[in-house]
Amino acid sequence: MRKFLWQGSTGAGNAKVAWDQLCQPKVEGGLGLRKLITINQALILKQLWRLLQNDGTSIWVDWIQHNRLRNTTIWTFNRDTGSWGWKKMLKLIPLLQRGVVYKVGDGLSFKLWQDIWHDRGPLCLTYPRGPAVTGLPLSLTLSSVLQRNSWCWPASTDTDIAEIISQLPPTYPTATDTICWRSTSGTYTIKSAIILIQPSNPRVHWHGLLQGKFKIARHGFILWLAILEKLSTMDKPWVQGGANGCVFCEGQFNESHEHLFFKCWYSNRCLTILNNRIKFQWPYLEWQRGITWASKRWRESSSECGTLSNISGIGLSSLG
């Protein structure tokens, strides 16, 4: 595929389809490939997630907690110290923060100033004067401001403390402190991390034309290129030594996607013969309108939709 879409392994420029497009899910107009950098980030986030859980099942997590983090957290740890690999991991902290949710229970596990139980993140970074103003040391847990399952902050006229108190999250007094992942199950998965790293794009209306058990993969791929208008016609920059016009029309018209496959007399004749032979009625609309028409007529599970993909693949490959 690399040689087909990007002129070999060493050639530069003139890509038929951008890599970002290929890596989009099929329902968003791509091929569903995964970027290695995205997979790598998801795996690193999994290790950081294990640090947050700290369930005693990993020697590496225990070593990090007792020898590197000690009395701090990964949210407030100095990211400029440590080994090269450790600093690379800490660069994903902002991404990790988007994926986790702190649920306050008894307050015994969360650090008051250093964890992200508050919407403003670690309070010692957002409000550095907080420990001095309230008289609550940096090392205290959240239980120090919880009394009988309710918030109990020291009285203060300081605007920073007033702002903290005005945005306190709800508590779950019958439970312990819990860190959840922003997913349906509340637990970390590679799939949910990839969704976090690579936000979704709008769905395309024609993705159902390319999927289903009745479709031939090769024909679906050709149809996908045709929908994107990325087939190799002479007006494309990656076609080397192209003629000035359509070879079937003796150069009278430019060989564009629209002309070669739908307006050229030769392609019209081929499509007419093909349609008559298989008795398939195509409305002969402009290409993008035709794709919209087909998308509305057939659903993903329809056998006729598979027929359309296979017919289009045969016809387009024979013309191209």
N, C-alpha and C positions, 0 to 999 in steps of 0.2 A: 504493500500500500504506500509506503514511503516513496519508493521509486516512481509509482504511478502518479502520486499527487504532488511531489516536490522535485521532480527531475533528478532522481538518484539520491545517493547518500551524501554527496559532497557539493552538489550544486546549490547556489544561493539565489533567492528571489523567485518570482514568477510562480507562486504556489497556486494550485487550482482552488483549494479550500484551506482557509486558515486553521491552524491547530486548535484555537479556541472554539471554532465552530465544530470541529470533529469531536471535541471533548464534551460538548453539550449533550444532555440526555436525548433520546430519540424523540420524545414528545415535544422537545424544544427545537427540533430541527437538526440535531447532530447525529453522531453514530454511537454515542454512549461510551466513548473511550475515556480512560482516566489519566490525568496528568500524574507523572511520577512525583512531582513536587507536592501535589495535593495529597497523595497517599502517604508520603513521608511526613507531612505536617500532621495528618490524622493519627499516625502511629506515635509521633512525639506527644501529641495531646493526650493520648492514652496513658503514657507514662506520667504526665503531669496530673492527670485525673487520679491515678493510683496514689500519687503523693497526697492528694486531698483526702482520699478515702482512708489511707493509713490504717488498714485493717490487720496489719501484722502478718501478712502472707508473703511479703517480699523483703529479702535481706537488703536489697538496694534502697528501698523506701526507708527502712529503719536506719540505714547508714546516713542517708541524706537528712533525715529528721534530727538525728542526734549529733552529727558531726558538721553539718553545713548550715542548716536552718536554725537549729538550737531554739532560741527564744523568739525567733521571728517567724514569718510566714513567706510563702513564695510570692505573695502580693507586695510585700514591703522589702524583700531581700534586695541587696545591692546587685543589680544586674551586670555590673562591670567587673565583678570579681569571679574567680573560679576558672575552671578549664574551658577550653574552646567549645567543647561539646555542651557543657553546662550552660554557657552563655547563649549558645544557639537555641537551646531549649527555652530559656527564659525570654527570648524574643517573641515567643508565641503566647506569653502571658495575657496580653490584651485580647487575643482571640479566645483563650480559655475563659476569660472573664465574661465574654459574651455567651458562653455555653453553659455556665453553671448557675444554679439557683440555691441560695442559702435559706433554709427554713429553720427559724428560731424555735427551739424547744425549751429545755431547761437552762440553756446558756452556759453549760459547763465545758463545752468543747470549742466554742468560738471565742476568739480573742476580741476584746472590746474595740481596740483601736486599730488592729492590724488585719482583720478579716473583712470580707466584702459582704457581710450580712446586710449592710445599709445600701440604699440606692446610690449613694455618693461614693461607693467604693471604700477602700481603707481610710478610716476617719483620720488617722495620724498623718496621712498625706494631703487630704483635702482640708483638714482643720488642724494644722500642726500645733496650735496653742491649746488644743483641747485638754490634754493631760494636765497642764499647768493650771488652767482656769478651773477645772472641775475637781482637781485634787485626786484624780483617779490615775494611778500609774499605768505606764504603757503595757505592762505585762499582765494586767488583769483580764479575766474572762468576762463574757457577757453576763454571767450570773450576778455580777456585782451591781448591775442596774436593773435587776429583775427581783421583784418581791411579791410573793403570793400570786405568781403567774401574771403579773402586771409590770409595766415599765415604771421604774422609780429612779429617775435621774436627779442629781443634786440641783437644788434651786440655784438659778444663775440668771443674771441680766445680760449676759454676753450674747451678742447677735449670732455668733457661730453656734453656740449651744442651743439657742432657740431654734435655729434652722435645722439642726440635727433632730431635735425633739419633734418638730412639726412633720417630719417625714419618716417616723418610725414604722417598721413593717409589722404585720400581725404576728402573734406568737401562737405556738401550739403547745400549751402547757402539759398535755398528757403524753408528749413524745420527747425523745431526745433530739439534740441538734442533728440536722440532716442536710447533706449536700446532694442535690439532685442535678441531673443533666437535662437540658431542654429538649426532651424527646417524649414520645408517648409513654414509654415505660419508665422514664426517669433515670435510666441507667445509660452509661456511655456505650455507644456502638460506633464502629468505623463509618458506617453508612450515615448516621446522623452527624458525625463530625465533618464528613465530606460536604453534606448539605450546608453546614455552617460556614465552611471555608469557601465553597463555591455556590453563591446564592442562585436560586432558580430564576430563569427567564420566562417570558410569556410562552405558553404552548402554541405550537403552530397547528393550523386547522387540517393540514394534510398528512400528519404523521401516521394516521391509520392506513393510508395507502401503501405504506412500506412494511407493515407488520402483520403477522398472521401465519398460520400453518400452511396456507395454500400458496404462499409466495416463494419464489426462487430467489435466493440471496443475491446472486449476480445481477438479476434483472432489477431487483429492488435498489441495488447500489447505483445502477445506471439511471434509474428513474429519479433517485435522490439527487444525482448530479444535474439531471435535466431540470428538476424543479428549482434548483439553485442557479440554473443557467450557467453551469460551469463545464459543459461539454466542450471538447476541443474543436472549436471553429476557428477560422482563419483570423478573426478579429481579436482573438485572445493573445495576450503578450507572451504566453509560454509556448505558443506554436511557432517553431522556427522555420524560416524560409517560406512563409505562407504567401499564397497568391493574393493579388489585389482584389479579386472578386470571386464569386461562386463559379466553380469549375463546370457545374452542370448548365449554368446559364451563360457560359462563355464570358464571364466577367462583367455582365451587365448590372449585377447587383452585388453589394457587399455580402460576404458570407458571415452573417450573424446567426445567432441561435434561432431567432424567430424566422429568419428567411430560410435557412438550410432545412429545417425540420418541418416547416409548415407552409411556407409561401412558394418555395421552389417547385417548379413543375414536376421535377423528378421525385421529390419527396411526397408531393401530393399524390402522384400516381402510385407510389409504393404503399402509402397508407390506404388508399382506396382499394387496391387489390387485396391487401391484408384484411381490411374490414369486411369486404365482400366474401372472402373465403371463410372467415370465422363467424360471420354474421354478428359483428359487434358494432353497435351504433354509437359513434363518437360525434358530439355536436359541432365539431370544427369551429370551436371558439378560439379567441386569442389565448395563448398558452396559460397565463396565470388565471384567467377566467375559467379555462377548462379544468385546471387543478381544483379550483374552488367548487366547480360544478360536481366533479367526481368525489370530492371530499364530503359533500352534502348527501350524495346519492348512496354511497357505500359506507358501511361501518367496518371497523377493524376486523371483526370476526366473519365477515361475509366472504363466501367463496368467490363471488363476482369481483370483489376488491382484489383478490389474489390474481384473478384473470387479467384485470386491468394492469397490475404491476408487471406481470409476465409478458403481456402483449406489448406494453410500452418498452420494456427492456429489450425484447426481440427487435421491435421496430427501430428503436433508437440505435441499438448496437449495429444493425445492418446498414443504417444510414451513415453512422459515424465511422 
